[in-house]
Amino acid sequence: MHCASCPDISSNKDETDMPHHSRGYTLIELLVALVILALLSVAGYRGLDAVLQTREHIAQETRKWQHLAFFFARLEQDVVQAVHRPISDQGGLTQPEWMGRTVVMADDEAELIFTRAGIPDEGEKMLAPQRIGYRLQQGSIILLRWPYPDQAPRTEPIRYTLLEGVNEFRLRHLDNNGNWLDLWPPAGQTGVLPMALEVAVTLSSGEKITRVFALQ
């Protein structure tokens, strides 16, 4: 007989027989998740670092070529304004209007020294002809500017750094016969400007850039 007051034995199932619909992560699963997260973080950092390095490299290259373009533009601006104007040096000796040399010894010498026309838009002091020079010194090309074409004793040129990171600065001068000369003026000739100037700059990064500027 079934007793109404008796408990239903069939409904009292062991809890272990019930399916588990939710449970926690095991230690191995957590470790695997941490390893994957670490790998993703390393990959993300390396990717970001590569992007930043590439951006910095591009910025450096851009600055390098901008400075190089400025240097050549400045040199061309001076060269095309070269004039027939010899000068008197500190010892009273006459020096030619254009001097090109391969070896620089004295502190006031340069690979290229010449007289250029005045610069009207830079003040009254710049109206007169200017004596300037271009010199490679300690890895930089320096612009030398003398206060006056004819130099008094102990006159020192003002120096401006135009281009840094330079290993070599070589010049050649084109004469009337079509010959490229390392030295100027040619032996036995005075009062003459070259037809053109070839400028070769080798950077510390290895690039060699050559430009030719016509004077006449």
C-alpha positions as CSV (number, residue, x, y, z in Angstrom):
1,M,0.0,0.0,0.0
2,H,1.0,3.5,-0.6
3,C,1.2,5.6,2.4
4,A,0.3,9.2,1.8
5,S,2.3,10.4,4.8
6,C,5.4,8.4,3.8
7,P,8.1,10.2,1.9
8,D,8.5,9.5,-1.8
9,I,11.6,7.5,-1.9
10,S,11.8,7.6,-5.7
11,S,12.2,11.4,-5.6
12,N,15.2,11.4,-3.2
13,K,17.9,10.9,-5.8
14,D,21.5,11.4,-4.9
15,E,22.8,14.8,-5.8
16,T,25.7,13.2,-7.5
17,D,23.3,11.9,-10.1
18,M,22.4,15.5,-11.0
19,P,24.3,17.0,-14.0
20,H,26.6,20.0,-13.2
21,H,25.6,22.9,-15.4
22,S,28.4,25.2,-14.1
23,R,31.8,24.7,-12.7
24,G,35.1,26.7,-12.1
25,Y,38.2,26.7,-14.3
26,T,40.9,24.2,-13.5
27,L,44.5,25.3,-12.7
28,I,45.8,24.0,-16.0
29,E,43.2,26.0,-18.0
30,L,44.1,29.2,-16.1
31,L,47.8,28.6,-16.8
32,V,47.1,28.0,-20.5
33,A,45.0,31.2,-20.6
34,L,47.8,33.2,-19.0
35,V,50.4,31.8,-21.4
36,I,48.3,32.8,-24.4
37,L,47.7,36.3,-22.9
38,A,51.5,36.7,-22.4
39,L,52.2,35.6,-25.9
40,L,49.7,38.1,-27.3
41,S,51.1,40.9,-25.2
42,V,54.7,40.1,-26.4
43,A,53.5,40.1,-30.0
44,G,51.7,43.3,-29.5
45,Y,54.7,45.0,-27.9
46,R,57.0,43.9,-30.6
47,G,54.6,45.1,-33.3
48,L,54.3,48.5,-31.6
49,D,58.0,48.8,-31.1
50,A,58.6,48.0,-34.8
51,V,56.1,50.7,-35.8
52,L,57.8,53.3,-33.5
53,Q,61.2,52.4,-34.8
54,T,60.1,52.6,-38.4
55,R,58.5,56.0,-37.7
56,E,61.7,57.3,-36.1
57,H,63.8,56.0,-38.9
58,I,61.6,57.8,-41.5
59,A,61.8,61.0,-39.4
60,Q,65.6,60.8,-39.3
61,E,65.8,60.2,-43.0
62,T,63.4,63.1,-43.8
63,R,65.5,65.5,-41.6
64,K,68.7,64.3,-43.3
65,W,67.5,64.9,-46.8
66,Q,65.9,68.2,-45.8
67,H,69.3,69.4,-44.4
68,L,71.1,68.2,-47.5
69,A,68.6,70.0,-49.8
70,F,69.1,73.2,-47.7
71,F,72.9,72.9,-48.0
72,F,72.9,72.5,-51.8
73,A,70.4,75.3,-52.2
74,R,72.5,77.7,-50.1
75,L,75.7,76.7,-51.9
76,E,74.1,77.2,-55.3
77,Q,72.8,80.6,-54.2
78,D,76.3,81.7,-53.3
79,V,78.0,80.2,-56.3
80,V,75.9,81.7,-59.0
81,Q,76.6,85.1,-57.4
82,A,80.4,84.8,-57.7
83,V,82.0,88.0,-59.0
84,H,85.5,89.0,-60.3
85,R,86.7,90.7,-57.1
86,P,90.2,89.7,-55.8
87,I,90.9,90.6,-52.2
88,S,93.7,91.5,-49.9
89,D,94.5,89.0,-47.2
90,Q,95.7,89.8,-43.6
91,G,99.3,90.1,-44.9
92,G,98.4,92.6,-47.6
93,L,98.8,90.0,-50.4
94,T,96.3,89.8,-53.2
95,Q,94.2,86.6,-53.4
96,P,92.2,85.5,-56.4
97,E,88.4,85.9,-56.5
98,W,88.0,82.1,-56.5
99,M,90.2,79.6,-54.7
100,G,89.7,75.9,-54.6
101,R,92.0,73.5,-52.7
102,T,92.0,69.9,-51.7
103,V,94.1,70.2,-48.5
104,V,93.1,72.7,-45.7
105,M,95.9,73.6,-43.3
106,A,95.3,77.0,-41.6
107,D,92.2,77.7,-39.5
108,D,91.0,80.4,-41.8
109,E,91.4,78.3,-45.0
110,A,88.7,76.2,-46.7
111,E,88.2,73.9,-49.6
112,L,86.4,76.7,-51.4
113,I,86.8,80.4,-50.9
114,F,85.4,83.1,-53.3
115,T,83.9,86.5,-53.5
116,R,80.2,86.8,-54.2
117,A,77.9,89.8,-54.9
118,G,76.3,91.6,-52.0
119,I,72.9,90.7,-50.6
120,P,70.5,93.7,-50.9
121,D,67.7,92.3,-48.7
122,E,69.9,91.5,-45.7
123,G,70.8,95.0,-44.6
124,E,73.3,97.8,-45.5
125,K,76.4,95.8,-44.3
126,M,75.6,93.0,-46.8
127,L,75.4,95.3,-49.9
128,A,79.1,95.2,-50.5
129,P,80.7,92.0,-52.0
130,Q,81.1,89.2,-49.6
131,R,84.1,86.9,-49.0
132,I,82.9,83.5,-48.0
133,G,84.2,79.9,-47.8
134,Y,83.0,76.3,-47.5
135,R,85.0,74.0,-45.3
136,L,84.8,70.4,-44.0
137,Q,85.6,70.4,-40.3
138,Q,85.0,67.6,-37.8
139,G,82.3,65.9,-39.8
140,S,80.4,69.1,-40.7
141,I,80.5,71.5,-43.6
142,I,81.0,75.0,-42.2
143,L,80.2,78.3,-43.9
144,L,82.9,81.0,-43.3
145,R,82.0,84.6,-43.8
146,W,84.5,87.4,-43.5
147,P,83.3,90.8,-42.3
148,Y,84.9,92.5,-45.3
149,P,86.4,91.3,-48.6
150,D,89.8,93.0,-47.8
151,Q,90.9,91.6,-44.5
152,A,92.6,93.5,-41.7
153,P,95.2,91.8,-39.5
154,R,93.8,89.2,-37.1
155,T,90.4,89.2,-38.9
156,E,88.5,86.1,-38.1
157,P,85.6,84.8,-40.2
158,I,82.2,84.1,-38.7
159,R,81.4,80.4,-38.9
160,Y,78.0,78.7,-39.5
161,T,77.3,75.0,-39.5
162,L,75.4,74.1,-42.7
163,L,75.5,70.3,-42.8
164,E,76.4,67.6,-40.2
165,G,77.3,64.0,-40.6
166,V,79.7,64.4,-43.6
167,N,82.7,62.1,-44.2
168,E,84.0,63.7,-47.4
169,F,83.6,67.0,-49.2
170,R,85.2,67.1,-52.7
171,L,85.2,69.9,-55.3
172,R,86.1,70.1,-59.0
173,H,86.2,73.1,-61.2
174,L,85.5,73.2,-64.9
175,D,87.8,75.4,-67.0
176,N,87.3,76.9,-70.4
177,N,88.7,73.9,-72.2
178,G,86.3,71.5,-70.6
179,N,88.7,70.0,-68.1
180,W,87.7,69.3,-64.5
181,L,90.4,70.6,-62.1
182,D,90.8,69.8,-58.4
183,L,92.7,73.1,-57.7
184,W,91.8,76.6,-58.7
185,P,92.9,78.9,-60.2
186,P,94.9,76.9,-62.8
187,A,98.6,77.4,-62.8
188,G,99.6,80.7,-64.4
189,Q,96.1,82.0,-64.6
190,T,94.5,84.8,-62.6
191,G,91.3,86.8,-62.7
192,V,89.2,83.9,-64.0
193,L,86.2,82.1,-62.6
194,P,85.5,78.4,-63.4
195,M,82.7,77.6,-65.8
196,A,81.1,75.3,-63.4
197,L,81.6,73.7,-59.9
198,E,81.1,70.0,-59.2
199,V,80.4,69.2,-55.5
200,A,80.5,65.7,-54.1
201,V,79.4,65.1,-50.5
202,T,79.7,61.7,-48.9
203,L,77.6,61.3,-45.8
204,S,78.5,59.3,-42.7
205,S,75.6,57.0,-43.5
206,G,77.3,56.1,-46.8
207,E,75.4,58.0,-49.4
208,K,77.3,60.0,-51.9
209,I,75.6,62.9,-53.6
210,T,77.0,64.9,-56.5
211,R,75.7,68.2,-57.9
212,V,77.0,70.5,-60.6
213,F,76.4,74.2,-60.6
214,A,77.0,76.5,-63.6
215,L,78.7,79.8,-62.9
216,Q,78.6,81.3,-66.4
